[in-house]
Amino acid sequence: EFIAQQTAIHTSLNELAEQVDSNNARLMALSSANRDEWKLQEAQYLLRLADQRILLEQDSQNALALAISADDVLRDVDQADLMSVRKLLAEEIAVLKVAGVIDREGIYLRLSALANQIEAIPFIEPLGSQADLLEDEEAPENETFKQRLTRGFYDLLHKLSSYVRVRDHGQTINAVLPPAEQKYLQQNLRLMLEQAQVALLRNEAGIYQESLVKAQNWINQYFNLNEKAAAVLEELKALENEVIAPELTNFSNSSGALAEYIAKREKMAAARRGVR
């Protein structure tokens, strides 16, 4: 009887051990499945954030970092079915890398530095002394109306000519501005550069380009093209050539494929639960 009891105990222990092993295996399977589900949800969330950075902020740098993180998460899941999703994601990441990273902070600071140089650029000086240009000749006492009218016409032409000069390249320009208008033009130049800064932050490439072109035209037209002006013009041209709103891809293809994969996985899990 004792031996029979020992045999029964051993049998019970073996059955219990087998049940524990079975439960452990099922638990491990459930843990692995839950871990993969969490990973897939994390990757999907990262791709949504990356899309937000592109669509709302045109921020390629942060979007690229988020997309790479999402790909790392998908790699950790280690499922062969995810290869098609990762292939689409790799293509989108490649397009974003080619677009490059825009140094908006650097461009903004370069525009600020230029704005501080505006007052250092001299305006074009008059051909003669300003006093001579503005001085009217005394009319002869016996001057007739016709003579006075003729003299007034030529005086007007003489004054207008003081506001016009032809540069070596043959372009006719306004040469002299009164002091009040010079201040006004300097303020407008600063406003043009500030407008370019706002356009830079808003990704408005058209307004950005127009602002810098207008600033260059004003300097060419009204300012003395000395070394300082030439340096400012060179920097304005370089800034004009900066691409502030490149064509950026989004992550709709990979996000859509991942959503389909998750839905298919959930449907298969539900079917297995129904069978049980």
SULSULRA-V527581 format. One record per run of one state. SS is the DSSP state (~ for helix, > for strand, _ for the rest). FROM is the first residue (numbers start at 1). LEN is the number of residues. If there is no record, write none. Layout:
BEGIN
SS	FROM	LEN
SS	FROM	LEN
END
This chain:
BEGIN
_	1	1
~	2	56
_	58	2
~	60	18
_	78	2
~	80	20
_	100	4
~	104	12
_	116	2
~	118	3
_	121	2
>	123	1
_	124	6
~	130	5
_	135	10
~	145	17
_	162	2
>	164	3
_	167	5
>	172	3
_	175	4
~	179	24
_	203	2
~	205	18
>	223	1
_	224	3
~	227	14
_	241	11
~	252	24
_	276	1
END
